[in-house]
Amino acid sequence: MLLIAIISVIVTFIVIFFIKRMFNNFKIEKIVVPFKLNVNSDKIIILSKNGCPWCEKLEPFIDNSKNEYIKIIVNDDDTFKFDEKFTTLEHEERESIIRGSRDLLENTGYYYPTIIHKNEYIIGFPEEKTLNKLFNE
């Protein structure tokens, strides 16, 4: 009986360790430019995925943004769902955003949220000071 209890505790700790490790990897903020991203837009572009907990945590910053942004949801079949602001953009700007978003995802992997601004990008959930600077300055 004691052996079963000890094994249960050990298994629980192992599971918690791997869950914590998995979520910590998504929270790490990385600002990188390993290839030349060429998006001709001055808007903040947010690549998101339905059901992503970090994307949901980003929502209050997006909703209270003083800067213009475009939110793009990447579907399970790698197609995009655009917000209503996207349709008001000029054709060239829309094409540039689509091309740049596809290039970024293909070269860095499908990690969410991903934020593109001024041809730089942030993969994962940024620190709060980075979010405040990005969305409110």
N, C-alpha and C positions, 0 to 999 in steps of 0.2 A: 504494500500500500504506500509506504514511504517512497519507494523507488518510483512508482508511477507519479507521485506528486512532484518529485525532483525532476523527472523527465519533462513533465508538463511545464514547469517553471522555465527550464532551459529552452524548450521549444518556443515558448512565449517570448523570451528575451531575444532569441534569434530572429523571430518574425518581426518584432518591434525594431530591432537593429536594421534590418533590410528595408523596412518601410520608411524609417527615418532617413536612411541613406538615399533612397530613391527620391524623396521629396526635397532633400537638401541639394541634390544635383540640379533640380529645376529652378531653384531660387538663386543660384549663382548668376550674377550679372556679368555679361561679357560684352564689351564694346570692341568689335573687331572689324577689320577691313582687309580680308585676305585677297579679295579681288575687287576690281573697280565696279562698284554699283552705280548705275546710271539711271536714276529716276528723276525726270524733269518735273518736279512738283515741289512747292514750298510747304505743302501740307504735311502733317504728321500722319503716317500710315501705320495702322495697327493690324497685324495679322493675328487672327484669333481662331479658336476652335470651340464648337459647342461642347459643353461638359468639362471644359478645362478649368480647374479650380483657380489657377493663377490668373487666367483671363477674366474670371468673374471678380477676383480681387482687384483687378485693374479698372473695372467699370466706374467706380466713384470718381477716379481721377479723370477719366474720359468725359464723364457727364459734366464735370465742373471745369472743363478746360476753357481757357481764355483764347487758346490758339485753335486754328482750323485743323480738323483731322478727318481722315477717311478710315472707316472700319471695314475690314474685309474678313469674312468668315471663310475658312478653308474647310470644305466639305470632306467627307470620308473618301470620296472618289477623286480628290485633288482638284475639284472645280471650285470656283470662287462664288461667294454670295456677297454682293456689294450693298452698302447702305445707300440711302436715297441721295446723299450728297455727291456720291460718285457719278451719278447720272447727269449732274449739272455741270460737270467739268468738260473742257474742250476735248475733242476726240484724241488729239496728240497726247495730252496729259494722261487721259485714261489708258491709252496704249502703253505709254511709258511706265505707268504704275503696274499694269498687268505684267509686262515684260520683266521689269525689275523685281517684282515679287516672285515670279516663277524662277528667275535666275538665282535669287537669294535662297529660296527653299531648296532648289536642286544642288546648290553648292555648299550649304551649311547644314542641311537636314531640316526636318519638319519639327521644330520646337516652338512652343507657344507660351506666352505671347511673344511676338517679334515686333519690334517697333522700328520703323524706318523714318529718318528725318535728315534732310540735308546730305543725302548719300552716305550716311552712316547708319548703323543699325545696332539694336540691342536685342540680344536673344535671352529670353527668360524674364522673370519679374525683376525690374530694377529696384534699387534702393529708393526710399521715399523722397530723399532730397533730389535725386535724379528725375523722378517723376514730376515733382513740383517745378523744377527748373524747366523741364520739357513742355509741360502743359500750361504753365502760368507765366512764362517770361516771353 
